[in-house]
Amino acid sequence: MTRMRYPQATPTVFSGAKAFVEQHGVTVWCELCDTVTPDQWFHVTATARQLDCLRRYSKPERYLQAVLKAVIADFEERPDAYECRPPVQLKGLRMTEAKV
């Protein structure tokens, strides 16, 4: 099974974020990409609650935020591994909106 990278530079959302992202990050990312419309802003909290893979968590937005932060940190660390632009963009200091 493919594991998502969690670069050391990734801002920590909660204490178990690294383990969650490494184990479930790819699943969350794939479901997110299947759920949202590319290049359109979406509300992180509302979208996290729609993802089946996050339904069992009391605050699913924390888990989605952890995955998004890991993807951004990985892009900053290894930009050549991605197409010409960041795979995700964030809006707001509290990561209220994002687009992929």
N, CA, C and O of each residue as an XYZ file, in Angstrom:
400
protein
N       0.835     -1.187      0.000
C       0.000      0.000      0.000
C       0.880      1.251      0.000
O       1.872      1.321      0.725
N       0.516      2.208     -0.798
C       1.260      3.456     -0.893
C       1.009      4.306      0.346
O      -0.124      4.456      0.801
N       2.095      4.855      0.879
C       1.986      5.719      2.054
C       2.280      7.150      1.629
O       3.153      7.398      0.797
N       1.550      8.076      2.205
C       1.779      9.487      1.919
C       2.966      9.962      2.748
O       3.130      9.567      3.903
N       3.783     10.808      2.150
C       4.922     11.393      2.870
C       4.421     12.453      3.848
O       3.465     13.175      3.567
N       5.074     12.531      4.981
C       4.781     13.568      5.973
C       6.114     14.244      6.283
O       6.775     13.887      7.258
N       6.521     15.234      5.449
C       7.816     15.889      5.656
C       7.933     16.505      7.051
O       6.936     16.910      7.647
N       9.144     16.566      7.552
C       9.359     17.134      8.884
C       8.915     18.585      8.961
O       8.576     19.070     10.040
N       8.912     19.274      7.847
C       8.509     20.686      7.833
C       6.993     20.872      7.913
O       6.517     22.006      7.970
N       6.232     19.783      7.919
C       4.773     19.879      7.953
C       4.314     20.445      9.289
O       4.669     19.903     10.336
N       3.525     21.533      9.280
C       2.977     22.050     10.543
C       2.035     21.010     11.161
O       1.180     20.454     10.472
N       2.194     20.756     12.442
C       1.388     19.738     13.108
C       0.004     20.274     13.439
O      -0.133     21.332     14.052
N      -1.019     19.537     13.030
C      -2.404     19.910     13.297
C      -2.836     19.346     14.643
O      -3.536     20.013     15.406
N      -2.419     18.115     14.935
C      -2.705     17.456     16.209
C      -1.658     16.371     16.407
O      -0.942     16.032     15.464
N      -1.552     15.825     17.601
C      -0.446     14.930     17.940
C      -0.374     13.666     17.089
O       0.727     13.169     16.853
N      -1.473     13.137     16.628
C      -1.453     11.923     15.821
C      -1.457     12.172     14.327
O      -1.670     11.249     13.541
N      -1.224     13.420     13.927
C      -1.334     13.782     12.513
C      -0.351     13.017     11.632
O      -0.725     12.537     10.561
N       0.888     12.899     12.068
C       1.902     12.226     11.246
C       1.500     10.785     10.965
O       1.528     10.346      9.815
N       1.131     10.051     11.999
C       0.741      8.646     11.824
C      -0.505      8.532     10.953
O      -0.587      7.646     10.102
N      -1.472      9.419     11.156
C      -2.695      9.381     10.353
C      -2.382      9.628      8.883
O      -2.837      8.882      8.016
N      -1.615     10.661      8.603
C      -1.311     11.017      7.215
C      -0.530      9.901      6.533
O      -0.832      9.538      5.396
N       0.469      9.355      7.216
C       1.256      8.288      6.604
C       0.411      7.051      6.315
O       0.634      6.369      5.315
N      -0.541      6.761      7.168
C      -1.350      5.555      7.003
C      -2.578      5.767      6.113
O      -2.901      4.904      5.297
N      -3.260      6.896      6.258
C      -4.537      7.108      5.568
C      -4.538      8.272      4.575
O      -5.543      8.506      3.904
N      -3.438      8.994      4.474
C      -3.389     10.197      3.643
C      -3.740      9.974      2.183
O      -4.457     10.780      1.591
N      -3.248      8.898      1.597
C      -3.523      8.627      0.183
C      -5.015      8.381     -0.030
O      -5.592      8.855     -1.008
N      -5.636      7.644      0.882
C      -7.074      7.377      0.787
C      -7.868      8.676      0.858
O      -8.779      8.899      0.060
N      -7.517      9.533      1.819
C      -8.209     10.819      1.978
C      -8.005     11.680      0.731
O      -8.957     12.263      0.213
N      -6.771     11.758      0.256
C      -6.459     12.583     -0.913
C      -7.232     12.103     -2.143
O      -7.802     12.915     -2.871
N      -7.254     10.806     -2.374
C      -7.969     10.258     -3.544
C      -9.468     10.534     -3.461
O     -10.088     10.923     -4.451
N     -10.048     10.333     -2.278
C     -11.483     10.598     -2.138
C     -11.776     12.089     -2.290
O     -12.781     12.469     -2.893
N     -10.906     12.926     -1.749
C     -11.077     14.374     -1.900
C     -11.063     14.760     -3.381
O     -11.927     15.509     -3.837
N     -10.094     14.254     -4.121
C      -9.985     14.593     -5.547
C     -11.174     14.080     -6.349
O     -11.538     14.672     -7.365
N     -11.779     12.986     -5.903
C     -12.981     12.468     -6.564
C     -14.234     13.253     -6.179
O     -15.244     13.188     -6.879
N     -14.176     13.996     -5.070
C     -15.351     14.683     -4.529
C     -15.461     16.131     -4.987
O     -16.547     16.588     -5.344
N     -14.358     16.848     -4.978
C     -14.401     18.283     -5.285
C     -14.129     18.540     -6.765
O     -13.558     17.703     -7.463
N     -14.545     19.702     -7.220
C     -14.299     20.120     -8.596
C     -12.924     20.775     -8.665
O     -12.652     21.701     -7.901
N     -12.052     20.320     -9.558
C     -10.719     20.920     -9.665
C     -10.794     22.424     -9.927
O     -11.677     22.907    -10.636
N      -9.853     23.143     -9.342
C      -9.714     24.596     -9.514
C     -10.896     25.406     -9.008
O     -11.073     26.555     -9.414
N     -11.707     24.831     -8.132
C     -12.788     25.585     -7.490
C     -12.609     25.495     -5.977
O     -12.314     24.430     -5.435
N     -12.792     26.632     -5.306
C     -12.644     26.671     -3.859
C     -13.739     25.838     -3.203
O     -14.890     25.852     -3.638
N     -13.368     25.117     -2.157
C     -14.341     24.351     -1.375
C     -14.099     24.624      0.105
O     -12.978     24.929      0.510
N     -15.144     24.515      0.903
C     -15.033     24.706      2.346
C     -14.472     23.428      2.958
O     -15.035     22.346      2.784
N     -13.375     23.560      3.666
C     -12.673     22.401      4.216
C     -13.552     21.642      5.205
O     -13.631     20.416      5.135
N     -14.212     22.341      6.122
C     -15.027     21.672      7.139
C     -16.189     20.916      6.511
O     -16.410     19.747      6.827
N     -16.928     21.566      5.631
C     -18.083     20.922      4.996
C     -17.651     19.736      4.142
O     -18.311     18.697      4.140
N     -16.564     19.886      3.428
C     -16.086     18.801      2.567
C     -15.580     17.627      3.391
O     -15.829     16.473      3.042
N     -14.874     17.909      4.478
C     -14.370     16.825      5.335
C     -15.516     15.973      5.861
O     -15.385     14.755      5.984
N     -16.631     16.608      6.169
C     -17.796     15.867      6.682
C     -18.460     15.016      5.609
O     -19.206     14.092      5.932
N     -18.205     15.308      4.348
C     -18.778     14.537      3.241
C     -17.941     13.310      2.883
O     -18.448     12.380      2.257
N     -16.680     13.298      3.268
C     -15.787     12.207      2.877
C     -16.053     10.962      3.722
O     -15.963     11.006      4.949
N     -16.379      9.863      3.063
C     -16.666      8.609      3.770
C     -15.504      8.164      4.646
O     -15.714      7.650      5.745
N     -14.289      8.357      4.171
C     -13.121      7.885      4.915
C     -12.891      8.661      6.210
O     -12.099      8.226      7.045
N     -13.559      9.796      6.397
C     -13.381     10.605      7.611
C     -14.618     10.630      8.497
O     -14.608     11.289      9.537
N     -15.662      9.946      8.123
C     -16.932     10.008      8.872
C     -16.832      9.521     10.306
O     -17.588      9.980     11.162
N     -15.936      8.620     10.583
C     -15.867      8.059     11.944
C     -15.152      8.974     12.944
O     -15.125      8.683     14.140
N     -14.582     10.063     12.464
C     -13.850     10.981     13.337
C     -14.755     12.121     13.798
O     -15.591     12.609     13.038
N     -14.578     12.540     15.059
C     -15.443     13.591     15.603
C     -15.176     14.959     14.969
O     -16.098     15.764     14.841
N     -13.950     15.229     14.577
C     -13.605     16.488     13.907
C     -12.880     16.152     12.606
O     -11.658     16.277     12.525
N     -13.622     15.730     11.597
C     -12.973     15.282     10.359
C     -12.138     16.361      9.671
O     -11.192     16.049      8.947
N     -12.480     17.617      9.893
C     -11.716     18.689      9.252
C     -10.262     18.698      9.702
O      -9.382     19.056      8.919
N      -9.990     18.309     10.951
C      -8.596     18.247     11.425
C      -7.788     17.257     10.596
O      -6.629     17.514     10.271
N      -8.388     16.148     10.263
C      -7.696     15.112      9.506
C      -7.483     15.542      8.055
O      -6.429     15.283      7.473
N      -8.478     16.194      7.483
C      -8.316     16.707      6.124
C      -7.261     17.809      6.106
O      -6.443     17.858      5.188
N      -7.264     18.685      7.093
C      -6.253     19.740      7.168
C      -4.851     19.145      7.284
O      -3.913     19.659      6.675
N      -4.699     18.082      8.047
C      -3.393     17.432      8.194
C      -2.902     16.905      6.849
O      -1.726     17.047      6.514
N      -3.795     16.302      6.088
C      -3.424     15.781      4.767
C      -3.050     16.931      3.832
O      -2.046     16.849      3.124
N      -3.842     17.990      3.824
C      -3.552     19.133      2.953
C      -2.215     19.774      3.307
O      -1.444     20.131      2.416
N      -1.937     19.920      4.587
C      -0.662     20.503      5.016
C       0.511     19.617      4.622
O       1.565     20.122      4.236
N       0.343     18.309      4.715
C       1.411     17.387      4.323
C       1.681     17.471      2.820
O       2.834     17.429      2.393
N       0.628     17.588      2.026
C       0.793     17.705      0.572
C       1.539     18.998      0.237
O       2.434     18.996     -0.608
N       1.178     20.089      0.891
C       1.855     21.369      0.651
C       3.322     21.287      1.062
O       4.196     21.733      0.319
N       3.600     20.722      2.235
C       4.981     20.596      2.704
C       5.797     19.714      1.761
O       6.965     19.999      1.498
N       5.189     18.657      1.259
C       5.889     17.779      0.319
C       6.189     18.519     -0.978
O       7.273     18.369     -1.541
N       5.242     19.312     -1.455
C       5.477     20.105     -2.664
C       6.630     21.085     -2.448
O       7.486     21.240     -3.320
N       6.652     21.742     -1.294
C       7.717     22.710     -1.012
C       9.074     22.023     -0.921
O      10.094     22.606     -1.289
N       9.088     20.796     -0.436
C      10.334     20.048     -0.280
C      10.780     19.393     -1.593
O      11.977     19.287     -1.860
N       9.821     18.958     -2.404
C      10.134     18.230     -3.638
C       9.291     18.744     -4.813
O       8.469     17.995     -5.341
N       9.474     19.992     -5.232
C       8.627     20.542     -6.300
C       8.756     19.789     -7.626
O       7.810     19.770     -8.413
N       9.899     19.176     -7.881
C      10.084     18.447     -9.140
C       9.227     17.189     -9.220
O       9.049     16.636    -10.306
N       8.696     16.730     -8.098
C       7.854     15.533     -8.078
C       6.419     15.842     -8.506
O       5.597     14.936     -8.640
N       6.127     17.107     -8.716
C       4.772     17.542     -9.053
C       4.767     18.251    -10.393
O       5.808     18.672    -10.898
N       3.573     18.377    -10.962
C       3.432     19.187    -12.169
C       3.693     20.632    -11.781
O       3.887     20.920    -10.599
N       3.704     21.520    -12.710
C       4.229     22.877    -12.539
C       3.641     23.714    -11.404
O       4.215     24.753    -11.080
N       2.544     23.324    -10.792
C       1.952     24.159     -9.738
C       1.672     23.322     -8.490
O       1.636     22.093     -8.562
N       1.476     23.976     -7.355
C       1.159     23.229     -6.127
C      -0.137     22.432     -6.303
O      -1.071     22.914     -6.943
N      -0.203     21.229     -5.749
C      -1.399     20.400     -5.901
C      -2.603     20.910     -5.119
O      -3.733     20.499     -5.380
N      -2.368     21.793     -4.172
C      -3.467     22.343     -3.376
C      -3.128     23.783     -3.005
O      -1.967     24.115     -2.766
N      -4.147     24.628     -2.959
C      -3.994     26.008     -2.507
C      -4.949     26.218     -1.345
O      -6.044     25.656     -1.313
N      -4.521     27.036     -0.394
C      -5.327     27.290      0.798
C      -5.700     28.753      0.881
O      -4.962     29.624      0.420
N      -6.862     29.017      1.476
C      -7.333     30.390      1.672
C      -7.651     30.563      3.154
O      -8.317     29.721      3.758
N      -7.180     31.638      3.720
C      -7.475     31.940      5.117
C      -6.442     31.372      6.075
O      -5.877     30.304      5.843
N      -6.210     32.096      7.143
C      -5.243     31.654      8.146
C      -5.671     30.361      8.832
O      -4.829     29.581      9.277
N      -6.955     30.140      8.915
C      -7.467     28.934      9.577
C      -7.815     27.835      8.586
O      -8.510     26.878      8.926
N      -7.334     27.977      7.375
C      -7.552     26.980      6.336
C      -9.037     26.687      6.160
O      -9.465     25.534      6.212
N      -9.807     27.732      5.952
C     -11.250     27.562      5.798
C     -11.630     27.069      4.411
O     -12.613     26.344      4.254
N     -10.854     27.461      3.404
C     -11.141     27.039      2.041
C      -9.865     26.544      1.375
O      -8.757     26.940      1.735
N     -10.051     25.675      0.400
C      -8.922     25.136     -0.360
C      -9.399     24.799     -1.762
O     -10.598     24.739     -2.033
N      -8.426     24.579     -2.656
C      -8.770     24.054     -3.978
C      -7.634     23.165     -4.450
O      -6.467     23.386     -4.127
N      -8.010     22.152     -5.225
C      -7.024     21.193     -5.738
C      -6.955     21.299     -7.243
O      -6.186     20.579     -7.878
